[in-house]
Amino acid sequence: MARIGIIGSAGRMGNALQAAVAAAGHEFAGGIDRPENGGGDPLALAQTSDVLVDFSAPGALEFNLDAAIHAGVPIVIGTTGLEERHHWLIDSAAVSIPVLQTGNTSLGVTLLAHLVQEAAQRLGEDWDIEIVETHHRMKVDAPSGTALLLGEAAARGRGVHLADEAVRGRDGITGARKAGTIGFAALRGGSVAGDHSVHFLADNERLTFSHLAENRGIFARGAIRAAEWVIGKAPGRYTMPEVLGL
């Protein structure tokens, strides 16, 4: 049994994580959130936890990493909307502690990304790649962290950098599609927990890989699985595929 501390514990995802901790037979070591949701001290939480699970906000990441480093505990980061600076902070923290960061903790999405990379590698540039994601009306970032994760998988399969090939938000007279690009489209509405489809389109045939999230419980279960896995690991930066042995 592990003592699992949750950063971002007051929201819907935080509640799902607490339920997943209990379902897995672990101890909820406590939680912290934004000041308006009760606040809390990340270092104090880290000192009473075997592992931290962070689903808060990018602006809090530096403080959360510092707390994990000072307490010497691993951390699982599921926060989305991270920028280059945040990844630099994660790399720096991983010198001292185990850090598992991902845009999606779902085990199904983890396997999906593996299949997307394999398909992109084998099918080649004759097949256009388009990624479509749908989320609830309250989501604040686009494309989603999961869509970007899938785009990175496709780019790895092709041996390119996603930043060089990504196309977002087409509007107006855009001209013909450029070969080799990876397109993104984001839909927002209702209470959708998260739907993602990766379309491979060639002349006269199409191949689609899809994952549909019915509720946040799948992300919480995957995060707790990752937390279990990362305990006892050497300092370093880890990913969800390693949790599945991919």
CYANA upper distance limits for C-alpha pairs under 8 A (distance plus 0.5 A):
  1 MET  CA     25 GLY  CA      6.99
  1 MET  CA     26 HIS  CA      5.33
  1 MET  CA     27 GLU  CA      7.27
  2 ALA  CA     26 HIS  CA      5.71
  2 ALA  CA     27 GLU  CA      6.52
  2 ALA  CA     49 SER  CA      8.49
  2 ALA  CA     50 ASP  CA      6.61
  2 ALA  CA     51 VAL  CA      8.24
  2 ALA  CA    228 GLU  CA      8.02
  3 ARG  CA     26 HIS  CA      6.82
  3 ARG  CA     27 GLU  CA      5.24
  3 ARG  CA     28 PHE  CA      6.38
  3 ARG  CA     29 ALA  CA      5.65
  3 ARG  CA     48 THR  CA      8.09
  3 ARG  CA     49 SER  CA      5.51
  3 ARG  CA     50 ASP  CA      5.60
  3 ARG  CA     51 VAL  CA      7.29
  4 ILE  CA     21 VAL  CA      7.83
  4 ILE  CA     26 HIS  CA      7.69
  4 ILE  CA     27 GLU  CA      6.68
  4 ILE  CA     28 PHE  CA      5.78
  4 ILE  CA     29 ALA  CA      5.69
  4 ILE  CA     30 GLY  CA      8.02
  4 ILE  CA     49 SER  CA      6.02
  4 ILE  CA     50 ASP  CA      6.53
  4 ILE  CA     51 VAL  CA      5.79
  4 ILE  CA     52 LEU  CA      6.38
  4 ILE  CA     53 VAL  CA      7.70
  4 ILE  CA    227 ALA  CA      8.37
  5 GLY  CA     28 PHE  CA      6.74
  5 GLY  CA     29 ALA  CA      5.33
  5 GLY  CA     30 GLY  CA      5.74
  5 GLY  CA     31 GLY  CA      6.23
  5 GLY  CA     45 LEU  CA      6.84
  5 GLY  CA     46 ALA  CA      7.45
  5 GLY  CA     48 THR  CA      8.38
  5 GLY  CA     49 SER  CA      6.03
  5 GLY  CA     50 ASP  CA      8.22
  5 GLY  CA     51 VAL  CA      6.85
  5 GLY  CA     52 LEU  CA      5.26
  5 GLY  CA     53 VAL  CA      6.71
  6 ILE  CA     14 GLY  CA      7.56
  6 ILE  CA     17 LEU  CA      8.07
  6 ILE  CA     18 GLN  CA      8.34
  6 ILE  CA     28 PHE  CA      8.45
  6 ILE  CA     29 ALA  CA      8.26
  6 ILE  CA     30 GLY  CA      6.97
  6 ILE  CA     31 GLY  CA      5.18
  6 ILE  CA     32 ILE  CA      7.20
  6 ILE  CA     52 LEU  CA      6.37
  6 ILE  CA     53 VAL  CA      5.45
  6 ILE  CA     54 ASP  CA      6.57
  6 ILE  CA     55 PHE  CA      8.19
  7 ILE  CA     14 GLY  CA      8.25
  7 ILE  CA     31 GLY  CA      6.16
  7 ILE  CA     32 ILE  CA      5.66
  7 ILE  CA     33 ASP  CA      6.61
  7 ILE  CA     42 PRO  CA      8.12
  7 ILE  CA     52 LEU  CA      7.66
  7 ILE  CA     53 VAL  CA      6.57
  7 ILE  CA     54 ASP  CA      5.11
  7 ILE  CA     55 PHE  CA      6.50
  7 ILE  CA     56 SER  CA      6.47
  8 GLY  CA     13 MET  CA      8.32
  8 GLY  CA     14 GLY  CA      6.21
  8 GLY  CA     31 GLY  CA      7.53
  8 GLY  CA     32 ILE  CA      6.41
  8 GLY  CA     33 ASP  CA      5.14
  8 GLY  CA     34 ARG  CA      7.91
  8 GLY  CA     54 ASP  CA      6.93
  8 GLY  CA     55 PHE  CA      5.76
  8 GLY  CA     56 SER  CA      4.91
  8 GLY  CA     57 ALA  CA      8.49
  9 SER  CA     13 MET  CA      7.81
  9 SER  CA     14 GLY  CA      4.33
  9 SER  CA     15 ASN  CA      6.86
  9 SER  CA     17 LEU  CA      8.25
  9 SER  CA     18 GLN  CA      8.22
  9 SER  CA     31 GLY  CA      5.68
  9 SER  CA     32 ILE  CA      6.28
  9 SER  CA     33 ASP  CA      6.35
  9 SER  CA     55 PHE  CA      8.43
 10 ALA  CA     14 GLY  CA      5.96
 10 ALA  CA     15 ASN  CA      7.12
 10 ALA  CA     31 GLY  CA      8.35
 10 ALA  CA     32 ILE  CA      7.99
 10 ALA  CA     33 ASP  CA      6.63
 10 ALA  CA     37 ASN  CA      6.88
 11 GLY  CA     15 ASN  CA      6.75
 12 ARG  CA     16 ALA  CA      6.80
 12 ARG  CA    216 ARG  CA      8.45
 13 MET  CA     17 LEU  CA      6.63
 13 MET  CA     55 PHE  CA      7.94
 13 MET  CA    216 ARG  CA      6.92
 13 MET  CA    220 ALA  CA      7.72
 14 GLY  CA     18 GLN  CA      6.79
 14 GLY  CA     55 PHE  CA      7.89
 15 ASN  CA     19 ALA  CA      6.85
 16 ALA  CA     20 ALA  CA      6.70
 16 ALA  CA    216 ARG  CA      7.01
 16 ALA  CA    217 GLY  CA      6.18
 16 ALA  CA    220 ALA  CA      6.35
 17 LEU  CA     21 VAL  CA      6.62
 17 LEU  CA    217 GLY  CA      8.06
 17 LEU  CA    220 ALA  CA      5.30
 17 LEU  CA    221 ARG  CA      7.85
 17 LEU  CA    223 ALA  CA      8.33
 17 LEU  CA    224 ILE  CA      8.05
 18 GLN  CA     22 ALA  CA      6.96
 18 GLN  CA     28 PHE  CA      7.23
 19 ALA  CA     23 ALA  CA      6.63
 20 ALA  CA     24 ALA  CA      6.57
 20 ALA  CA    217 GLY  CA      7.85
 20 ALA  CA    220 ALA  CA      6.47
 20 ALA  CA    221 ARG  CA      6.09
 20 ALA  CA    224 ILE  CA      7.35
 21 VAL  CA     25 GLY  CA      6.98
 21 VAL  CA     26 HIS  CA      5.85
 21 VAL  CA     27 GLU  CA      7.17
 21 VAL  CA     28 PHE  CA      6.86
 21 VAL  CA    224 ILE  CA      7.11
 22 ALA  CA     26 HIS  CA      6.20
 22 ALA  CA     27 GLU  CA      7.27
 22 ALA  CA     28 PHE  CA      7.76
 24 ALA  CA    224 ILE  CA      8.34
 29 ALA  CA     45 LEU  CA      7.89
 29 ALA  CA     48 THR  CA      7.03
 29 ALA  CA     49 SER  CA      6.26
 30 GLY  CA     45 LEU  CA      7.17
 31 GLY  CA     40 GLY  CA      8.08
 31 GLY  CA     45 LEU  CA      7.57
 32 ILE  CA     38 GLY  CA      7.59
 32 ILE  CA     39 GLY  CA      6.06
 32 ILE  CA     40 GLY  CA      5.24
 32 ILE  CA     41 ASP  CA      7.41
 32 ILE  CA     42 PRO  CA      7.46
 32 ILE  CA     45 LEU  CA      8.18
 33 ASP  CA     37 ASN  CA      6.29
 33 ASP  CA     38 GLY  CA      6.68
 33 ASP  CA     39 GLY  CA      5.30
 33 ASP  CA     40 GLY  CA      6.92
 33 ASP  CA     56 SER  CA      7.79
 34 ARG  CA     38 GLY  CA      6.99
 34 ARG  CA     39 GLY  CA      5.31
 34 ARG  CA     40 GLY  CA      8.29
 35 PRO  CA     39 GLY  CA      4.37
 35 PRO  CA     40 GLY  CA      7.92
 41 ASP  CA     45 LEU  CA      6.85
 42 PRO  CA     46 ALA  CA      6.54
 42 PRO  CA     63 PHE  CA      7.86
 42 PRO  CA     64 ASN  CA      6.47
 42 PRO  CA     67 ALA  CA      6.24
 43 LEU  CA     47 GLN  CA      6.65
 43 LEU  CA     64 ASN  CA      8.21
 43 LEU  CA     66 ASP  CA      8.43
 43 LEU  CA     67 ALA  CA      4.91
 43 LEU  CA     68 ALA  CA      7.53
 43 LEU  CA     70 HIS  CA      7.94
 43 LEU  CA     71 ALA  CA      7.47
 44 ALA  CA     48 THR  CA      7.19
 45 LEU  CA     49 SER  CA      6.83
 46 ALA  CA     50 ASP  CA      8.13
 46 ALA  CA     51 VAL  CA      7.89
 46 ALA  CA     52 LEU  CA      7.16
 46 ALA  CA     67 ALA  CA      6.73
 46 ALA  CA     68 ALA  CA      6.32
 46 ALA  CA     71 ALA  CA      6.34
 46 ALA  CA     73 VAL  CA      7.33
 47 GLN  CA     71 ALA  CA      5.84
 49 SER  CA     73 VAL  CA      7.97
 50 ASP  CA     73 VAL  CA      6.59
 50 ASP  CA     74 PRO  CA      7.93
 50 ASP  CA    231 ILE  CA      7.73
 51 VAL  CA     73 VAL  CA      6.09
 51 VAL  CA     74 PRO  CA      5.61
 51 VAL  CA     75 ILE  CA      6.18
 51 VAL  CA     76 VAL  CA      8.21
 51 VAL  CA    227 ALA  CA      6.96
 51 VAL  CA    231 ILE  CA      7.16
 52 LEU  CA     68 ALA  CA      8.00
 52 LEU  CA     73 VAL  CA      7.80
 52 LEU  CA     74 PRO  CA      6.92
 52 LEU  CA     75 ILE  CA      5.10
 52 LEU  CA     76 VAL  CA      6.67
 52 LEU  CA    227 ALA  CA      8.07
 53 VAL  CA     75 ILE  CA      6.28
 53 VAL  CA     76 VAL  CA      5.24
 53 VAL  CA     77 ILE  CA      6.63
 53 VAL  CA     78 GLY  CA      8.07
 53 VAL  CA    223 ALA  CA      7.81
 53 VAL  CA    224 ILE  CA      8.48
 53 VAL  CA    227 ALA  CA      7.58
 54 ASP  CA     64 ASN  CA      8.35
 54 ASP  CA     75 ILE  CA      7.69
 54 ASP  CA     76 VAL  CA      6.56
 54 ASP  CA     77 ILE  CA      5.36
 54 ASP  CA     78 GLY  CA      6.49
 54 ASP  CA     79 THR  CA      6.97
 55 PHE  CA     77 ILE  CA      7.00
 55 PHE  CA     78 GLY  CA      5.69
 55 PHE  CA     79 THR  CA      5.16
 56 SER  CA     60 ALA  CA      7.49
 56 SER  CA     61 LEU  CA      8.34
 56 SER  CA     79 THR  CA      6.32
 57 ALA  CA     61 LEU  CA      7.26
 57 ALA  CA     79 THR  CA      6.54
 57 ALA  CA     80 THR  CA      7.99
 58 PRO  CA     79 THR  CA      7.20
 58 PRO  CA     80 THR  CA      7.75
 58 PRO  CA     81 GLY  CA      7.09
 58 PRO  CA     82 LEU  CA      6.34
 58 PRO  CA     86 HIS  CA      7.86
 60 ALA  CA     64 ASN  CA      6.80
 61 LEU  CA     65 LEU  CA      6.57
 61 LEU  CA     86 HIS  CA      7.81
 62 GLU  CA     66 ASP  CA      6.67
 62 GLU  CA     86 HIS  CA      8.16
 62 GLU  CA     89 LEU  CA      7.35
 63 PHE  CA     67 ALA  CA      6.73
 64 ASN  CA     68 ALA  CA      6.82
 65 LEU  CA     69 ILE  CA      6.63
 65 LEU  CA     75 ILE  CA      8.24
 65 LEU  CA     89 LEU  CA      8.43
 65 LEU  CA     90 ILE  CA      8.00
 65 LEU  CA     93 ALA  CA      7.06
 66 ASP  CA     70 HIS  CA      6.64
 66 ASP  CA     93 ALA  CA      8.24
 67 ALA  CA     71 ALA  CA      6.66
 68 ALA  CA     72 GLY  CA      6.25
 68 ALA  CA     73 VAL  CA      5.75
 68 ALA  CA     74 PRO  CA      7.04
 68 ALA  CA     75 ILE  CA      7.19
 68 ALA  CA     97 ILE  CA      8.15
 69 ILE  CA     73 VAL  CA      7.15
 69 ILE  CA     93 ALA  CA      7.30
 69 ILE  CA     96 SER  CA      7.02
 69 ILE  CA     97 ILE  CA      6.76
 72 GLY  CA     96 SER  CA      8.26
 72 GLY  CA     97 ILE  CA      6.88
 73 VAL  CA     97 ILE  CA      7.07
 73 VAL  CA     98 PRO  CA      8.09
 74 PRO  CA     97 ILE  CA      6.20
 74 PRO  CA     98 PRO  CA      5.30
 74 PRO  CA     99 VAL  CA      6.32
 74 PRO  CA    230 VAL  CA      7.24
 74 PRO  CA    231 ILE  CA      6.91
 75 ILE  CA     98 PRO  CA      7.17
 75 ILE  CA     99 VAL  CA      5.65
 75 ILE  CA    100 LEU  CA      6.93
 75 ILE  CA    227 ALA  CA      7.99
 75 ILE  CA    230 VAL  CA      8.47
 76 VAL  CA     99 VAL  CA      6.49
 76 VAL  CA    100 LEU  CA      5.26
 76 VAL  CA    101 GLN  CA      6.42
 76 VAL  CA    223 ALA  CA      7.75
 76 VAL  CA    226 ALA  CA      7.56
 76 VAL  CA    227 ALA  CA      6.72
 76 VAL  CA    230 VAL  CA      8.46
 77 ILE  CA     99 VAL  CA      7.96
 77 ILE  CA    100 LEU  CA      6.61
 77 ILE  CA    101 GLN  CA      5.12
 77 ILE  CA    102 THR  CA      6.95
 78 GLY  CA    101 GLN  CA      6.71
 78 GLY  CA    102 THR  CA      6.08
 78 GLY  CA    103 GLY  CA      6.47
 78 GLY  CA    104 ASN  CA      6.96
 78 GLY  CA    105 THR  CA      7.22
 78 GLY  CA    223 ALA  CA      8.18
 79 THR  CA    102 THR  CA      8.42
 79 THR  CA    103 GLY  CA      7.60
 80 THR  CA    103 GLY  CA      6.38
 80 THR  CA    144 SER  CA      8.04
 80 THR  CA    145 GLY  CA      5.91
 81 GLY  CA    141 ASP  CA      6.74
 81 GLY  CA    144 SER  CA      8.25
 81 GLY  CA    145 GLY  CA      7.08
 82 LEU  CA     86 HIS  CA      6.28
 82 LEU  CA     87 HIS  CA      7.68
 83 GLU  CA     87 HIS  CA      7.13
 84 GLU  CA     88 TRP  CA      6.86
 85 ARG  CA     89 LEU  CA      6.87
 86 HIS  CA     90 ILE  CA      6.76
 87 HIS  CA     91 ASP  CA      6.65
 88 TRP  CA     92 SER  CA      6.69
 89 LEU  CA     93 ALA  CA      6.66
 90 ILE  CA     94 ALA  CA      6.59
 90 ILE  CA     99 VAL  CA      7.73
 90 ILE  CA    237 ARG  CA      8.20
 91 ASP  CA     95 VAL  CA      7.44
 91 ASP  CA    236 GLY  CA      8.50
 91 ASP  CA    237 ARG  CA      7.30
 92 SER  CA     96 SER  CA      8.32
 93 ALA  CA     97 ILE  CA      6.78
 93 ALA  CA     99 VAL  CA      7.91
 94 ALA  CA     98 PRO  CA      6.15
 94 ALA  CA     99 VAL  CA      6.13
 94 ALA  CA    235 PRO  CA      6.13
 94 ALA  CA    236 GLY  CA      4.94
 94 ALA  CA    237 ARG  CA      5.84
 95 VAL  CA    235 PRO  CA      6.32
 95 VAL  CA    236 GLY  CA      6.39
 96 SER  CA    235 PRO  CA      5.93
 96 SER  CA    236 GLY  CA      7.94
 97 ILE  CA    234 ALA  CA      7.58
 97 ILE  CA    235 PRO  CA      4.66
 97 ILE  CA    236 GLY  CA      6.84
 98 PRO  CA    230 VAL  CA      7.28
 98 PRO  CA    231 ILE  CA      8.49
 98 PRO  CA    233 LYS  CA      6.70
 98 PRO  CA    234 ALA  CA      6.52
 98 PRO  CA    235 PRO  CA      4.68
 98 PRO  CA    236 GLY  CA      5.37
 98 PRO  CA    237 ARG  CA      6.61
 98 PRO  CA    238 TYR  CA      7.75
 99 VAL  CA    230 VAL  CA      8.28
 99 VAL  CA    235 PRO  CA      7.88
 99 VAL  CA    236 GLY  CA      6.70
 99 VAL  CA    237 ARG  CA      5.45
 99 VAL  CA    238 TYR  CA      6.48
100 LEU  CA    226 ALA  CA      8.14
100 LEU  CA    230 VAL  CA      7.75
100 LEU  CA    237 ARG  CA      6.30
100 LEU  CA    238 TYR  CA      4.97
100 LEU  CA    239 THR  CA      5.89
100 LEU  CA    240 MET  CA      7.85
101 GLN  CA    237 ARG  CA      7.94
101 GLN  CA    238 TYR  CA      7.18
101 GLN  CA    239 THR  CA      6.50
101 GLN  CA    240 MET  CA      8.27
102 THR  CA    149 LEU  CA      8.46
102 THR  CA    239 THR  CA      6.81
102 THR  CA    240 MET  CA      7.12
103 GLY  CA    145 GLY  CA      5.08
103 GLY  CA    146 THR  CA      5.70
103 GLY  CA    148 LEU  CA      8.22
103 GLY  CA    149 LEU  CA      6.60
104 ASN  CA    109 VAL  CA      7.45
104 ASN  CA    110 THR  CA      8.02
104 ASN  CA    145 GLY  CA      7.34
104 ASN  CA    146 THR  CA      5.97
104 ASN  CA    149 LEU  CA      8.27
104 ASN  CA    219 PHE  CA      7.54
105 THR  CA    109 VAL  CA      8.06
105 THR  CA    110 THR  CA      7.84
105 THR  CA    218 ILE  CA      8.46
105 THR  CA    219 PHE  CA      5.58
105 THR  CA    220 ALA  CA      7.86
105 THR  CA    222 GLY  CA      5.47
105 THR  CA    223 ALA  CA      5.80
105 THR  CA    226 ALA  CA      8.27
105 THR  CA    240 MET  CA      7.38
106 SER  CA    110 THR  CA      6.76
106 SER  CA    218 ILE  CA      6.23
106 SER  CA    219 PHE  CA      5.24
106 SER  CA    220 ALA  CA      8.35
106 SER  CA    221 ARG  CA      8.05
106 SER  CA    222 GLY  CA      5.54
106 SER  CA    223 ALA  CA      8.01
107 LEU  CA    111 LEU  CA      6.89
107 LEU  CA    218 ILE  CA      8.36
107 LEU  CA    219 PHE  CA      8.47
107 LEU  CA    222 GLY  CA      6.22
107 LEU  CA    240 MET  CA      8.28
107 LEU  CA    244 LEU  CA      8.24
108 GLY  CA    112 LEU  CA      6.63
108 GLY  CA    211 HIS  CA      7.70
109 VAL  CA    113 ALA  CA      6.63
109 VAL  CA    146 THR  CA      8.40
109 VAL  CA    211 HIS  CA      7.10
110 THR  CA    114 HIS  CA      7.09
110 THR  CA    240 MET  CA      6.83
110 THR  CA    241 PRO  CA      6.51
111 LEU  CA    115 LEU  CA      6.91
111 LEU  CA    241 PRO  CA      7.91
112 LEU  CA    116 VAL  CA      6.66
112 LEU  CA    150 LEU  CA      8.47
112 LEU  CA    209 PHE  CA      7.75
112 LEU  CA    210 SER  CA      8.20
112 LEU  CA    211 HIS  CA      7.96
113 ALA  CA    117 GLN  CA      6.70
113 ALA  CA    149 LEU  CA      7.81
113 ALA  CA    150 LEU  CA      5.88
113 ALA  CA    153 ALA  CA      6.24
113 ALA  CA    154 ALA  CA      8.44
114 HIS  CA    118 GLU  CA      6.85
114 HIS  CA    153 ALA  CA      7.54
114 HIS  CA    241 PRO  CA      8.30
114 HIS  CA    246 LEU  CA      8.18
115 LEU  CA    119 ALA  CA      6.62
116 VAL  CA    120 ALA  CA      6.57
116 VAL  CA    150 LEU  CA      7.55
116 VAL  CA    153 ALA  CA      6.77
116 VAL  CA    154 ALA  CA      6.29
116 VAL  CA    157 GLY  CA      8.30
116 VAL  CA    198 VAL  CA      8.05
116 VAL  CA    209 PHE  CA      7.98
117 GLN  CA    121 GLN  CA      6.68
117 GLN  CA    153 ALA  CA      5.25
117 GLN  CA    154 ALA  CA      5.28
117 GLN  CA    155 ALA  CA      7.96
117 GLN  CA    156 ARG  CA      6.90
117 GLN  CA    157 GLY  CA      5.00
117 GLN  CA    158 ARG  CA      8.41
118 GLU  CA    122 ARG  CA      6.78
118 GLU  CA    157 GLY  CA      6.63
119 ALA  CA    123 LEU  CA      6.31
119 ALA  CA    154 ALA  CA      8.39
119 ALA  CA    157 GLY  CA      7.88
120 ALA  CA    124 GLY  CA      6.53
120 ALA  CA    154 ALA  CA      5.91
120 ALA  CA    155 ALA  CA      8.11
120 ALA  CA    157 GLY  CA      5.43
120 ALA  CA    158 ARG  CA      6.37
121 GLN  CA    154 ALA  CA      8.26
121 GLN  CA    156 ARG  CA      8.40
121 GLN  CA    157 GLY  CA      4.67
121 GLN  CA    158 ARG  CA      5.71
121 GLN  CA    159 GLY  CA      8.48
122 ARG  CA    157 GLY  CA      8.40
123 LEU  CA    127 TRP  CA      6.93
124 GLY  CA    158 ARG  CA      7.47
125 GLU  CA    158 ARG  CA      8.50
125 GLU  CA    179 ALA  CA      7.23
125 GLU  CA    180 GLY  CA      5.89
126 ASP  CA    179 ALA  CA      8.29
126 ASP  CA    202 ALA  CA      6.75
127 TRP  CA    200 PHE  CA      6.15
127 TRP  CA    201 LEU  CA      5.60
127 TRP  CA    202 ALA  CA      5.10
128 ASP  CA    179 ALA  CA      7.67
128 ASP  CA    180 GLY  CA      7.26
128 ASP  CA    181 THR  CA      7.77
128 ASP  CA    182 ILE  CA      7.77
128 ASP  CA    199 HIS  CA      8.28
128 ASP  CA    200 PHE  CA      6.01
128 ASP  CA    201 LEU  CA      5.48
128 ASP  CA    202 ALA  CA      6.87
129 ILE  CA    180 GLY  CA      8.47
129 ILE  CA    181 THR  CA      7.63
129 ILE  CA    182 ILE  CA      5.65
129 ILE  CA    183 GLY  CA      6.85
129 ILE  CA    198 VAL  CA      7.44
129 ILE  CA    199 HIS  CA      6.11
129 ILE  CA    200 PHE  CA      5.33
129 ILE  CA    201 LEU  CA      7.02
130 GLU  CA    182 ILE  CA      6.28
130 GLU  CA    183 GLY  CA      5.00
130 GLU  CA    184 PHE  CA      6.43
130 GLU  CA    185 ALA  CA      8.31
130 GLU  CA    198 VAL  CA      6.37
130 GLU  CA    199 HIS  CA      5.63
130 GLU  CA    200 PHE  CA      7.26
131 ILE  CA    147 ALA  CA      7.17
131 ILE  CA    150 LEU  CA      8.36
131 ILE  CA    151 GLY  CA      7.84
131 ILE  CA    182 ILE  CA      8.02
131 ILE  CA    183 GLY  CA      6.44
131 ILE  CA    184 PHE  CA      5.35
131 ILE  CA    185 ALA  CA      6.82
131 ILE  CA    196 HIS  CA      7.76
131 ILE  CA    197 SER  CA      6.29
131 ILE  CA    198 VAL  CA      5.05
131 ILE  CA    199 HIS  CA      6.72
132 VAL  CA    147 ALA  CA      7.98
132 VAL  CA    184 PHE  CA      6.42
132 VAL  CA    185 ALA  CA      5.31
132 VAL  CA    186 ALA  CA      6.52
132 VAL  CA    187 LEU  CA      8.23
132 VAL  CA    196 HIS  CA      6.34
132 VAL  CA    197 SER  CA      5.84
132 VAL  CA    198 VAL  CA      7.05
133 GLU  CA    143 PRO  CA      8.03
133 GLU  CA    144 SER  CA      7.78
133 GLU  CA    147 ALA  CA      7.02
133 GLU  CA    184 PHE  CA      8.50
133 GLU  CA    185 ALA  CA      6.92
133 GLU  CA    186 ALA  CA      5.59
133 GLU  CA    187 LEU  CA      6.62
133 GLU  CA    194 GLY  CA      7.67
133 GLU  CA    195 ASP  CA      6.03
133 GLU  CA    196 HIS  CA      4.98
133 GLU  CA    197 SER  CA      7.00
134 THR  CA    186 ALA  CA      6.47
134 THR  CA    187 LEU  CA      5.04
134 THR  CA    188 ARG  CA      6.19
134 THR  CA    189 GLY  CA      8.15
134 THR  CA    192 VAL  CA      7.38
134 THR  CA    194 GLY  CA      6.28
134 THR  CA    195 ASP  CA      5.62
134 THR  CA    196 HIS  CA      7.15
135 HIS  CA    139 LYS  CA      7.15
135 HIS  CA    186 ALA  CA      8.49
135 HIS  CA    187 LEU  CA      6.96
135 HIS  CA    188 ARG  CA      5.61
135 HIS  CA    189 GLY  CA      6.92
135 HIS  CA    190 GLY  CA      8.29
135 HIS  CA    191 SER  CA      7.69
135 HIS  CA    192 VAL  CA      5.44
135 HIS  CA    193 ALA  CA      6.33
135 HIS  CA    194 GLY  CA      5.39
135 HIS  CA    195 ASP  CA      7.23
136 HIS  CA    188 ARG  CA      6.05
136 HIS  CA    189 GLY  CA      5.34
136 HIS  CA    190 GLY  CA      5.57
136 HIS  CA    191 SER  CA      4.86
136 HIS  CA    192 VAL  CA      5.01
136 HIS  CA    193 ALA  CA      6.70
136 HIS  CA    194 GLY  CA      7.95
137 ARG  CA    188 ARG  CA      5.59
137 ARG  CA    189 GLY  CA      4.70
137 ARG  CA    190 GLY  CA      6.05
137 ARG  CA    191 SER  CA      7.17
138 MET  CA    189 GLY  CA      8.47
139 LYS  CA    188 ARG  CA      8.11
142 ALA  CA    186 ALA  CA      6.94
143 PRO  CA    147 ALA  CA      6.53
143 PRO  CA    148 LEU  CA      7.12
143 PRO  CA    184 PHE  CA      7.54
143 PRO  CA    185 ALA  CA      7.75
143 PRO  CA    186 ALA  CA      6.38
144 SER  CA    148 LEU  CA      6.88
144 SER  CA    186 ALA  CA      8.29
145 GLY  CA    149 LEU  CA      6.60
146 THR  CA    150 LEU  CA      6.69
146 THR  CA    196 HIS  CA      8.29
147 ALA  CA    151 GLY  CA      6.62
147 ALA  CA    184 PHE  CA      8.18
147 ALA  CA    196 HIS  CA      7.40
148 LEU  CA    152 GLU  CA      6.55
149 LEU  CA    153 ALA  CA      6.81
150 LEU  CA    154 ALA  CA      6.81
150 LEU  CA    198 VAL  CA      8.23
151 GLY  CA    155 ALA  CA      6.63
151 GLY  CA    162 LEU  CA      7.16
151 GLY  CA    166 ALA  CA      8.49
151 GLY  CA    182 ILE  CA      7.51
152 GLU  CA    156 ARG  CA      6.59
152 GLU  CA    161 HIS  CA      8.18
152 GLU  CA    162 LEU  CA      6.30
153 ALA  CA    157 GLY  CA      6.78
154 ALA  CA    158 ARG  CA      6.96
155 ALA  CA    159 GLY  CA      6.50
155 ALA  CA    160 VAL  CA      5.66
155 ALA  CA    161 HIS  CA      6.38
155 ALA  CA    162 LEU  CA      5.91
155 ALA  CA    182 ILE  CA      8.45
156 ARG  CA    160 VAL  CA      6.60
156 ARG  CA    161 HIS  CA      7.79
160 VAL  CA    164 ASP  CA      8.07
160 VAL  CA    165 GLU  CA      8.17
161 HIS  CA    165 GLU  CA      7.26
162 LEU  CA    166 ALA  CA      6.09
162 LEU  CA    182 ILE  CA      8.13
165 GLU  CA    180 GLY  CA      7.41
165 GLU  CA    181 THR  CA      5.12
165 GLU  CA    182 ILE  CA      6.27
166 ALA  CA    181 THR  CA      6.37
166 ALA  CA    182 ILE  CA      5.36
166 ALA  CA    183 GLY  CA      6.34
166 ALA  CA    184 PHE  CA      7.88
167 VAL  CA    181 THR  CA      7.16
167 VAL  CA    182 ILE  CA      6.53
167 VAL  CA    183 GLY  CA      5.20
167 VAL  CA    184 PHE  CA      6.71
168 ARG  CA    183 GLY  CA      6.57
168 ARG  CA    184 PHE  CA      5.64
168 ARG  CA    185 ALA  CA      7.14
169 GLY  CA    184 PHE  CA      7.67
169 GLY  CA    185 ALA  CA      7.06
170 ARG  CA    174 THR  CA      7.29
177 ARG  CA    181 THR  CA      8.34
192 VAL  CA    213 ALA  CA      8.41
192 VAL  CA    214 GLU  CA      8.11
193 ALA  CA    213 ALA  CA      6.17
193 ALA  CA    214 GLU  CA      6.61
193 ALA  CA    215 ASN  CA      6.04
193 ALA  CA    216 ARG  CA      6.96
194 GLY  CA    212 LEU  CA      6.82
194 GLY  CA    213 ALA  CA      5.64
194 GLY  CA    214 GLU  CA      8.05
195 ASP  CA    210 SER  CA      8.06
195 ASP  CA    211 HIS  CA      6.43
195 ASP  CA    212 LEU  CA      4.99
195 ASP  CA    213 ALA  CA      6.43
196 HIS  CA    210 SER  CA      6.15
196 HIS  CA    211 HIS  CA      5.88
196 HIS  CA    212 LEU  CA      6.99
197 SER  CA    208 THR  CA      7.11
197 SER  CA    209 PHE  CA      6.10
197 SER  CA    210 SER  CA      4.73
197 SER  CA    211 HIS  CA      6.98
198 VAL  CA    208 THR  CA      6.14
198 VAL  CA    209 PHE  CA      5.73
198 VAL  CA    210 SER  CA      6.90
199 HIS  CA    206 ARG  CA      7.58
199 HIS  CA    207 LEU  CA      6.43
199 HIS  CA    208 THR  CA      5.00
199 HIS  CA    209 PHE  CA      7.10
200 PHE  CA    206 ARG  CA      6.22
200 PHE  CA    207 LEU  CA      5.53
200 PHE  CA    208 THR  CA      6.62
201 LEU  CA    205 GLU  CA      6.88
201 LEU  CA    206 ARG  CA      5.04
201 LEU  CA    207 LEU  CA      6.96
202 ALA  CA    206 ARG  CA      6.55
213 ALA  CA    218 ILE  CA      7.76
216 ARG  CA    220 ALA  CA      6.93
217 GLY  CA    221 ARG  CA      6.56
218 ILE  CA    222 GLY  CA      6.73
219 PHE  CA    223 ALA  CA      6.58
220 ALA  CA    224 ILE  CA      6.76
221 ARG  CA    225 ARG  CA      6.70
222 GLY  CA    226 ALA  CA      6.66
223 ALA  CA    227 ALA  CA      6.62
224 ILE  CA    228 GLU  CA      6.64
225 ARG  CA    229 TRP  CA      6.78
225 ARG  CA    243 VAL  CA      8.28
226 ALA  CA    230 VAL  CA      6.63
226 ALA  CA    240 MET  CA      7.48
226 ALA  CA    243 VAL  CA      6.72
227 ALA  CA    231 ILE  CA      6.99
229 TRP  CA    233 LYS  CA      8.44
229 TRP  CA    243 VAL  CA      6.93
238 TYR  CA    242 GLU  CA      7.50
239 THR  CA    243 VAL  CA      7.62
240 MET  CA    244 LEU  CA      7.34
241 PRO  CA    245 GLY  CA      6.61
241 PRO  CA    246 LEU  CA      5.54
242 GLU  CA    246 LEU  CA      6.19
